[in-house]
Structure formats: structure tokens, C-alpha cells
Amino acid sequence: MGDDELTELRVELAKLEIAHADLDRAIDALTRVGGDALCIQRFKKKKLMMKDEIAALREKVLPDIIA
């Protein structure tokens, strides 16, 4: 994997981590104010999908090397 590709993956990983955190805060806020349950459920599902994407990107960027 080249340096440019690795840099792109790290940027994408950072963007996803920020979006995941933003979504988490939105879910918390909606839950506190008694927001629409369906909307909260959709946000939680999207957050889970993002978590899987983050895990996959982390695996590419930081492979688990057993020494």
C-alpha cells in the first residue's frame, strides 16, 4: 500500500470517527428531549454501520501484527 493511499484511508477514518461522534451526540440530545423514536432508531442503526466501517478502515490502516 502506497503512502498516498494510506493517507487517504487515514483521512477517511478521521472523517468517519468525527461523524460517528456527532451522531452519538445527536442521539443523546434527541433521547434527552424525547425525540421521535423512529428517528433515534435510524440514527442508532447508522451509527452501528459507521462503527463497522471504522473497524474495517482501522484494520487496513493499523494491521494487527503479531510480533
N, C-alpha and C positions, 0 to 999 in steps of 0.2 A: 504494500500500500504506500503510495507516494505521500509526500509532505502536504501537497495541496489537498489531496483527498482527505487526509487525516484532519487538516484544519477545517475543511467543510463539515466533516462529521462532528467535530467539537463545537462548531458554531451552531449546528442544528440541535445538538444535545443541549446546549445552553438555552436556546430558544424554547425547546420543549420543557425544560425544567422551570423556566420562568412562567410559561403558560400554565403548567401544572400547578404551580404555587398560586397563581392568580385565580385559577378555577377553584382551588381549595378555599381561598378567601371568599369567593363569591358564594360557594356552597354554605360556608359558615354564616355569612351575612343573611342569606335567604332563610336559613334554618332559624336564626335568631328572630327574624321579623315575621315568621310564619308564612313564608313564600309558598308559591304553587308547588305542591308535592311532585307533580309530573315533571316540572322544570328541574327541580332538585335531583330527581331520579336520573334525568337525562344528563345533567352535569356530572353526576357521580359515575355514570357509565362512560362518559367521555374521558373523565379523569383516569379511570381504570385503563382505558385503551392507551392513553398517553403514557401511563406508567409502564405498560408493556413495551411501547416504542422506546422509552427512555432506557429500559433494561437492555433491549436489543442493541441500541446505539452504544451504550456503555461497554457491552461485550466486544463490540468492534473496536472501540477506542482504547479500552483498557482490558486486553485479553487476560484471562486468568492463567498465569504461567506458574506452574509448579516447579520450584527450584530444588 
